[in-house]
Amino acid sequence: MDITAPAAPGMITLDPGDDPETAWSRLRDLGRASGLAPLRAARLALAVTTVVGQRCGPTVVEIARVDDAQGAHVEATIDGGNATPSPAPPGLVDASRRHLSAARTVTWILPVNVTEDAATDDPAWAELNDAAARSPDTRRLLLALLAGVARQHADRTAGVDGEVLALRIELDESNQGLLALHAELSEQHDELEHARAAAEQATRDKADFLANMSHEIRSPMNAVVGFTSLLRATELTTEQVEYTAAIESAGEYLLGVIDGILITDVKPRRTDAAPTPADPPRPRRVLFVDDNPLLTELVERIFAGDPGVTVQTAPDGRTGLSLAYQQQPDIVLLDLHLSDMSGEALLQQLHADTRTRWIPAVIVSGATTPAAIERLSNLGVVAYLTKPFTSSQLRKLVNAVGRPDREGTAPTP
């Protein structure tokens, strides 16, 4: 790939056969040399490669610092070569100005202010700044951006102020610009199709990460909400009632913050089914599989005073399978995220065994996906309960699921 570099500093010439992806790092370095921080220089380079688009002739790009009444900024001036000129994606530069000469030639001017980015000195964004300053291509920059967003969400689970929201908006706009760049360049270069596929995979990985984080946070939150509910059912002084009310209020607020940060596409539904008619007096046997010891203790305590329900708990998938084979419970409640196997793998083994395939299963988890719901429906799953749940919701669900038909299929609520 030959990229012509004129004698004038801060200027390069792109020929029609040149790959803008390869030119990106050179444009980024010119922006850095003109005084831009790494992330701003990378954004300017992305804007230039997007505006260049499908060229029909040589394109001259000049990047230079300008100090005027509006302050210091770096401008990228793009002359010639544009067959179908298009503006830069929003969020990459501070403005986008297009000039048409009398000779019908198009000139674009893209300015970026010379200021420090909010993430420049933040250790959490060290990888993103390093990728912006050193990466030879945009794929590493995109992966670093998504990794930085994931770490930012994981580190802040309580309290989101206006400054964090502003940063999140800026990063989302940059992400949209990167994806738009891949979509534009893929029409000209087949190899960029692979880069776009990698970006989409990174987005899916990010969604999986948020789902896992939702599970890890909602499980202990469930213990807080559940034990507080049990505590309020005991004899308390007026002062103790006020304390438990404060705990419940704080828990609801924190759950709202978690929902605002760890956004998932689908929230599993809570069952609203009515209880089935009374069955014979034999206690219902419930198997609860979850690797969080506080939650297993909570479920045991919720049904401790109920003579119609006996609870067996398992701390991992293998123990849950063993108990299911031995005890053959009337209902299995399980989390999808276990320490030794996935909840889906456990369900597949239960469904494959004639001793346990008739047992109805209920997913008790922080989040799942539409694809997972469709798969699990074929493995005996009859309902979903979202963490954190209350003691009344759990009792209602257990009563709603009918007794299994050991000769046929699992019932639905």
C-alpha positions as CSV (number, residue, x, y, z in Angstrom):
1,M,0.0,0.0,0.0
2,D,1.6,3.3,-1.1
3,I,0.4,6.5,0.5
4,T,2.1,9.5,-1.0
5,A,3.5,12.0,1.5
6,P,4.2,15.5,0.1
7,A,7.1,17.6,1.4
8,A,4.7,19.8,3.4
9,P,4.3,18.5,7.0
10,G,0.8,17.4,8.1
11,M,-0.3,16.4,4.6
12,I,-0.8,13.1,2.8
13,T,-2.3,12.1,-0.6
14,L,-4.6,9.1,-1.0
15,D,-4.9,7.4,-4.4
16,P,-8.0,5.6,-5.5
17,G,-6.4,2.2,-4.8
18,D,-5.4,3.1,-1.3
19,D,-7.1,1.5,1.7
20,P,-8.4,4.2,4.1
21,E,-8.0,1.6,7.0
22,T,-4.3,1.6,6.4
23,A,-4.2,5.4,6.1
24,W,-6.0,5.7,9.5
25,S,-2.9,5.3,11.7
26,R,-1.0,7.9,9.6
27,L,-3.8,10.4,9.9
28,R,-4.0,9.7,13.6
29,D,-0.3,10.4,14.0
30,L,-0.7,13.7,12.2
31,G,-3.4,14.7,14.6
32,R,-1.3,13.8,17.5
33,A,1.6,15.9,16.1
34,S,-0.7,18.8,15.8
35,G,-1.5,18.8,19.5
36,L,-4.6,16.5,19.9
37,A,-4.9,13.9,22.7
38,P,-4.8,10.3,21.6
39,L,-8.6,9.7,21.6
40,R,-9.4,13.0,19.8
41,A,-6.7,12.3,17.2
42,A,-8.2,8.8,16.6
43,R,-11.7,10.3,16.2
44,L,-10.4,12.9,13.7
45,A,-8.7,10.1,11.7
46,L,-11.9,8.0,11.6
47,A,-13.9,11.1,10.5
48,V,-11.4,11.7,7.6
49,T,-11.5,8.1,6.3
50,T,-15.3,8.2,6.4
51,V,-15.6,11.4,4.5
52,V,-13.1,10.3,1.9
53,G,-15.5,7.5,1.0
54,Q,-15.4,6.0,-2.6
55,R,-12.8,8.1,-4.4
56,C,-12.5,8.6,-8.1
57,G,-9.2,10.4,-8.0
58,P,-6.3,11.5,-5.7
59,T,-7.4,13.0,-2.4
60,V,-5.2,15.4,-0.5
61,V,-5.7,15.6,3.3
62,E,-4.0,18.3,5.3
63,I,-4.1,18.3,9.1
64,A,-3.0,21.5,10.9
65,R,-3.5,23.4,14.2
66,V,-5.4,26.6,14.1
67,D,-5.5,29.3,16.8
68,D,-8.3,31.9,16.4
69,A,-10.9,33.7,18.4
70,Q,-12.8,30.5,19.1
71,G,-9.7,28.9,20.7
72,A,-7.2,26.2,19.6
73,H,-8.4,23.5,17.4
74,V,-7.0,21.1,14.7
75,E,-8.5,21.1,11.3
76,A,-8.5,18.4,8.6
77,T,-8.9,19.8,5.1
78,I,-9.9,17.3,2.4
79,D,-9.6,18.3,-1.2
80,G,-10.5,16.4,-4.4
81,G,-11.3,12.8,-5.2
82,N,-14.8,12.6,-3.8
83,A,-17.3,10.9,-6.1
84,T,-20.1,10.6,-3.5
85,P,-19.0,12.9,-0.6
86,S,-20.7,12.3,2.8
87,P,-20.4,14.1,6.1
88,A,-18.6,12.6,9.1
89,P,-20.6,10.5,11.5
90,P,-21.9,12.5,14.5
91,G,-19.7,12.6,17.6
92,L,-16.4,12.1,15.8
93,V,-15.6,15.8,15.2
94,D,-16.9,19.2,16.5
95,A,-18.2,20.3,13.1
96,S,-18.4,19.3,9.5
97,R,-18.2,22.0,6.8
98,R,-18.5,21.4,3.0
99,H,-17.4,23.9,0.3
100,L,-18.2,23.7,-3.4
101,S,-16.0,25.7,-5.7
102,A,-16.9,27.3,-9.0
103,A,-15.1,24.3,-10.7
104,R,-17.5,22.0,-8.8
105,T,-14.8,20.6,-6.7
106,V,-15.6,19.7,-3.1
107,T,-13.6,20.6,0.0
108,W,-14.4,19.3,3.5
109,I,-13.1,20.9,6.7
110,L,-13.4,18.9,9.9
111,P,-12.3,20.7,13.1
112,V,-11.6,19.1,16.6
113,N,-10.9,21.3,19.7
114,V,-7.5,20.9,21.3
115,T,-8.7,19.8,24.8
116,E,-8.1,16.8,27.0
117,D,-10.7,14.0,26.9
118,A,-12.5,13.1,30.1
119,A,-10.9,9.7,30.0
120,T,-7.3,10.8,29.3
121,D,-6.0,10.5,32.8
122,D,-8.5,7.9,34.1
123,P,-6.6,4.5,34.8
124,A,-9.8,2.6,33.8
125,W,-9.4,3.9,30.2
126,A,-5.6,3.3,29.9
127,E,-6.1,0.5,27.4
128,L,-8.4,2.7,25.2
129,N,-5.9,5.6,25.3
130,D,-3.0,3.3,24.4
131,A,-5.0,1.8,21.5
132,A,-5.9,5.3,20.3
133,A,-2.2,6.3,20.4
134,R,-0.6,3.2,19.1
135,S,-3.1,0.9,17.3
136,P,-2.2,0.2,13.6
137,D,-5.9,-0.4,12.8
138,T,-9.4,0.5,14.0
139,R,-10.3,-3.1,15.2
140,R,-8.1,-2.9,18.3
141,L,-9.4,0.6,19.0
142,L,-13.0,-0.8,18.9
143,L,-12.2,-3.7,21.1
144,A,-10.5,-1.4,23.6
145,L,-13.5,0.9,23.6
146,L,-15.9,-1.9,24.3
147,A,-13.7,-3.4,27.0
148,G,-13.4,0.1,28.7
149,V,-17.2,0.5,28.7
150,A,-17.6,-3.0,30.3
151,R,-15.1,-2.2,33.0
152,Q,-16.7,1.2,33.7
153,H,-20.1,-0.5,34.3
154,A,-18.5,-3.2,36.5
155,D,-16.7,-0.7,38.7
156,R,-19.7,1.5,39.4
157,T,-22.7,-0.4,40.7
158,A,-24.0,2.3,43.0
159,G,-24.6,5.9,42.1
160,V,-24.3,7.3,38.6
161,D,-23.7,11.1,38.4
162,G,-24.0,13.4,35.5
163,E,-20.3,13.2,34.6
164,V,-20.4,9.5,34.1
165,L,-23.6,9.7,32.0
166,A,-22.0,12.4,29.8
167,L,-19.0,10.1,29.3
168,R,-21.2,7.1,28.4
169,I,-23.0,9.2,25.8
170,E,-19.7,10.3,24.3
171,L,-18.5,6.8,24.1
172,D,-21.7,5.5,22.6
173,E,-21.5,8.2,19.9
174,S,-17.9,7.2,19.2
175,N,-19.0,3.5,19.0
176,Q,-21.7,4.4,16.4
177,G,-19.1,6.3,14.4
178,L,-16.8,3.2,14.4
179,L,-19.6,0.9,13.3
180,A,-20.7,3.4,10.5
181,L,-17.1,3.5,9.3
182,H,-16.9,-0.3,9.0
183,A,-20.3,-0.4,7.1
184,E,-19.1,2.3,4.7
185,L,-15.7,0.9,3.9
186,S,-16.9,-2.7,3.5
187,E,-18.5,-1.8,0.2
188,Q,-15.1,-1.0,-1.2
189,H,-12.9,-3.6,0.5
190,D,-13.9,-7.2,1.2
191,E,-11.4,-7.6,4.1
192,L,-13.3,-5.0,6.1
193,E,-16.3,-7.3,6.2
194,H,-14.3,-9.5,8.6
195,A,-13.5,-6.5,10.7
196,R,-17.2,-5.6,11.0
197,A,-18.0,-9.2,12.0
198,A,-15.4,-8.9,14.7
199,A,-17.0,-5.7,15.9
200,E,-20.4,-7.3,16.1
201,Q,-19.0,-10.2,18.0
202,A,-17.4,-7.8,20.5
203,T,-20.9,-6.2,20.9
204,R,-22.4,-9.6,21.7
205,D,-19.5,-10.3,24.1
206,K,-20.4,-7.0,25.8
207,A,-24.0,-8.1,26.1
208,D,-23.0,-11.4,27.6
209,F,-20.7,-9.6,30.0
210,L,-23.5,-7.4,31.2
211,A,-25.8,-10.4,31.6
212,N,-23.2,-12.1,33.8
213,M,-22.7,-8.9,35.8
214,S,-26.4,-8.6,36.3
215,H,-26.4,-12.1,37.7
216,E,-23.5,-11.5,40.0
217,I,-25.1,-8.3,41.4
218,R,-28.7,-9.5,41.6
219,S,-27.9,-12.7,43.6
220,P,-26.6,-10.9,46.7
221,M,-29.3,-8.2,46.2
222,N,-31.8,-11.0,46.4
223,A,-30.4,-12.1,49.8
224,V,-30.7,-8.5,51.1
225,V,-34.3,-8.2,49.9
226,G,-35.3,-11.7,51.0
227,F,-33.9,-11.7,54.5
228,T,-35.2,-8.2,55.1
229,S,-38.7,-9.5,54.1
230,L,-38.3,-12.4,56.5
231,L,-37.1,-10.1,59.3
232,R,-40.1,-7.8,58.9
233,A,-42.4,-10.9,59.5
234,T,-41.0,-11.3,63.0
235,E,-41.8,-9.3,66.1
236,L,-39.9,-6.0,65.9
237,T,-39.8,-2.8,67.9
238,T,-40.9,0.4,66.3
239,E,-37.2,1.4,65.8
240,Q,-36.4,-1.9,64.3
241,V,-39.4,-1.6,61.9
242,E,-38.0,1.8,60.8
243,Y,-34.5,0.2,60.2
244,T,-35.9,-2.6,58.1
245,A,-38.0,-0.2,56.1
246,A,-34.9,1.9,55.4
247,I,-33.0,-1.2,54.2
248,E,-35.9,-2.2,51.8
249,S,-36.0,1.4,50.5
250,A,-32.2,1.4,49.9
251,G,-32.4,-2.0,48.2
252,E,-35.1,-0.8,45.8
253,Y,-33.1,2.3,45.0
254,L,-29.9,0.2,44.3
255,L,-31.9,-2.2,42.1
256,G,-33.0,0.8,40.1
257,V,-29.4,1.9,39.7
258,I,-28.4,-1.7,38.6
259,D,-31.2,-1.7,36.0
260,G,-30.0,1.6,34.7
261,I,-26.4,0.5,34.2
262,L,-26.7,-3.2,33.4
263,I,-29.3,-2.9,30.6
264,T,-30.3,-6.3,29.0
265,D,-32.6,-6.8,26.0
266,V,-35.0,-9.2,27.8
267,K,-36.0,-9.5,31.4
268,P,-37.3,-13.0,32.3
269,R,-41.0,-12.9,33.2
270,R,-42.3,-13.5,36.7
271,T,-45.1,-16.0,36.7
272,D,-48.6,-14.6,37.4
273,A,-50.4,-18.0,37.4
274,A,-53.0,-18.8,40.0
275,P,-52.4,-21.7,42.4
276,T,-53.7,-25.1,41.3
277,P,-56.3,-26.9,43.3
278,A,-55.2,-28.7,46.4
279,D,-53.3,-31.9,45.8
280,P,-53.0,-34.9,48.2
281,P,-51.4,-34.0,51.6
282,R,-47.9,-35.2,50.6
283,P,-45.5,-32.3,50.9
284,R,-44.3,-30.9,47.7
285,R,-40.6,-31.6,47.2
286,V,-38.6,-28.6,45.8
287,L,-35.0,-28.8,44.6
288,F,-33.3,-25.4,44.6
289,V,-29.9,-25.2,42.7
290,D,-27.8,-22.1,43.2
291,D,-24.1,-21.5,44.0
292,N,-24.9,-18.5,46.3
293,P,-25.1,-19.9,49.9
294,L,-27.1,-16.9,51.1
295,L,-29.8,-17.6,48.5
296,T,-30.0,-21.3,49.3
297,E,-30.3,-20.4,53.0
298,L,-33.0,-17.8,52.1
299,V,-35.1,-20.3,50.2
300,E,-34.8,-22.8,53.1
301,R,-36.0,-20.2,55.5
302,I,-38.9,-19.0,53.3
303,F,-40.4,-22.5,53.4
304,A,-39.2,-23.4,56.9
305,G,-42.7,-22.9,58.4
306,D,-44.7,-24.4,55.5
307,P,-45.6,-28.1,56.2
308,G,-46.8,-28.4,52.5
309,V,-43.3,-27.9,51.1
310,T,-39.9,-29.6,51.7
311,V,-36.8,-27.9,50.3
312,Q,-33.6,-29.6,49.2
313,T,-30.8,-27.3,48.1
314,A,-27.7,-27.9,46.0
315,P,-24.6,-25.6,45.7
316,D,-23.6,-26.7,42.2
317,G,-24.8,-28.5,39.1
318,R,-23.3,-31.9,39.8
319,T,-24.9,-32.0,43.3
320,G,-28.2,-30.9,41.8
321,L,-28.1,-33.7,39.2
322,S,-27.3,-36.3,41.9
323,L,-30.2,-35.1,44.2
324,A,-32.6,-35.0,41.2
325,Y,-31.8,-38.6,40.2
326,Q,-32.1,-39.8,43.9
327,Q,-35.0,-37.7,45.2
328,Q,-37.0,-37.0,42.0
329,P,-38.5,-33.7,43.3
330,D,-41.8,-32.3,42.2
331,I,-40.2,-29.1,40.9
332,V,-36.6,-27.8,40.2
333,L,-35.7,-24.2,40.7
334,L,-32.3,-23.3,39.3
335,D,-30.0,-20.5,38.3
336,L,-28.4,-20.4,34.8
337,H,-25.0,-19.4,36.2
338,L,-23.5,-22.2,38.3
339,S,-20.0,-22.7,39.5
340,D,-19.3,-26.0,37.7
341,M,-21.7,-26.0,34.7
342,S,-24.4,-23.8,33.1
343,G,-28.0,-24.2,34.1
344,E,-28.8,-25.1,30.5
345,A,-26.4,-28.0,30.6
346,L,-28.0,-29.3,33.8
347,L,-31.4,-29.0,32.2
348,Q,-30.2,-31.0,29.1
349,Q,-29.0,-33.8,31.4
350,L,-32.3,-33.9,33.3
351,H,-34.3,-33.9,30.1
352,A,-32.2,-36.7,28.6
353,D,-32.9,-39.1,31.6
354,T,-36.2,-40.9,31.8
355,R,-36.1,-40.6,35.6
356,T,-36.2,-36.8,35.6
357,R,-37.4,-35.6,32.2
358,W,-41.0,-35.1,33.6
359,I,-39.9,-32.7,36.3
360,P,-41.0,-29.1,35.7
361,A,-38.2,-26.6,35.9
362,V,-38.3,-22.8,36.8
363,I,-35.4,-20.5,35.9
364,V,-34.4,-18.2,38.8
365,S,-31.9,-15.8,37.3
366,G,-30.8,-12.2,36.9
367,A,-31.1,-12.1,33.1
368,T,-31.3,-14.2,30.1
369,T,-31.7,-13.8,26.3
370,P,-34.6,-14.5,23.8
371,A,-32.5,-17.3,22.2
372,A,-31.9,-19.0,25.6
373,I,-35.6,-18.7,26.5
374,E,-36.6,-20.5,23.2
375,R,-34.1,-23.3,23.8
376,L,-35.0,-23.7,27.5
377,S,-38.7,-24.0,26.7
378,N,-38.0,-27.4,25.1
379,L,-36.2,-28.6,28.2
380,G,-39.1,-28.6,30.6
381,V,-38.9,-24.9,31.7
382,V,-42.3,-23.7,32.6
383,A,-41.7,-20.3,34.1
384,Y,-39.0,-17.6,34.8
385,L,-38.5,-15.7,38.1
386,T,-36.3,-12.6,38.0
387,K,-33.8,-11.9,40.8
388,P,-34.2,-10.3,43.2
389,F,-37.5,-12.0,44.2
390,T,-39.6,-11.7,47.3
391,S,-40.7,-14.6,49.6
392,S,-44.3,-14.1,48.5
393,Q,-43.4,-14.3,44.8
394,L,-41.5,-17.5,45.4
395,R,-44.3,-19.1,47.4
396,K,-46.8,-18.1,44.7
397,L,-44.7,-19.6,41.9
398,V,-44.2,-23.0,43.7
399,N,-47.9,-23.2,44.4
400,A,-48.7,-22.2,40.8
401,V,-46.7,-25.0,39.2
402,G,-48.9,-28.1,39.0
403,R,-47.7,-31.5,40.3
404,P,-45.8,-33.3,37.5
405,D,-47.2,-36.1,35.5
406,R,-44.5,-38.8,36.0
407,E,-45.9,-40.7,33.0
408,G,-45.9,-37.7,30.6
409,T,-44.6,-34.2,30.3
410,A,-44.0,-31.4,32.8
411,P,-47.0,-29.2,33.6
412,T,-47.2,-25.5,32.9
413,P,-48.4,-23.0,35.5
